[in-house]
Amino acid sequence: MKKSREFLKEFFNTMDLPSDEDGLISYVLDGFTAERAKLQGLLDDQYSAGAYPDKAIVENGVKLCDSLLSQKKDNTALLILMT
C-alpha cells in the first residue's frame, strides 16, 4: 500500500490521500475513471479531426486506464498493478 500511495501522490500531484484501504481503492477508481474520460475526450474531439502528434500516447493511456480499472473487484491486484 505504501508504494501505491507514493505513486498516487506523484501521479495526481496531491498529498491528500485516504489512509484506509477502502478509501484508497475508491480514490483510485474515481481518479482513473476521470483520467480515462479525459483521455477519451481528447481522442473523440481533438484527435479525431486530424493527425495530431502523440495520438498513440493518448490511446495507450486509455488502454492503461482500462487495464487498471478492470481489476476493480480485486483490491490487491489493483494496488499491485499500479506499482
N, C-alpha and C positions, 0 to 999 in steps of 0.2 A: 504494500500500500504506500510505503514511503516513496518508492521510485515513481509510482503513478502520480502521487501528489506533486512531486518535483516537476514531472513532465507537464502536468496540467497548469501549474503556476507559470511555467515558461510559455506554453502554447497559447493560453488565454490571457497572458500578461496580467495575472491577478495574484494577490496574496490571500484573498478571502475565499477559502475553500472549506467545505464541510469537513468535520473531523471524524464523523462516523461513516461506516461503510455504506449504509443505505443512502445517506445524504450525498456521499461522493459519487455513487453509481447514478443517482438521479441527476447530479450536476453534469456528469459525463454524457449521459443520454441527451439531456437538454442541449448541452453545448455543441455536441457533434451533430445533432439533428439540425440545429440552427446553421452550423457551418456548412453542412451538406446542402441545405436550402439556398444558402448564399452562393455557393459554387454552382449549383444547378441553375440558379437565376442568371449567373454570368453566361453560362452555356446557352441558355434559352434566349437571352436578349442580345448581348454584345457579340458573343462568338458565333451566333447563328447568321449574322449579317455578312460575315466575310472571314478571311483567313487572318485572324488576329494572332500575334505572337504568343507563345506559351499555352496554346489551347490544350495541348497534351498534358500539361502540368495540372490544369484545372480539371480535366477529365480524370486524371489519376487521383486527384484529391477527392472527387466524388466516389470513386471506387474504394479508396481507403476508408472513407466515412461509412460507406455501405458495409464493408468488411467488419469494421469495428462495431457498428450498430447491430450486425447480425448476431452478435454474442450477448445481446441484452438480457437473455434469460439465464446466463451463467456469469455471475459476478466475478468469479475468479478469472475466468477466461477473458473477460472484458478488461480487467485491470492488467493482466499479463500481456495482452495484445498491445497495449499502449507502451510498454517498456521495451 
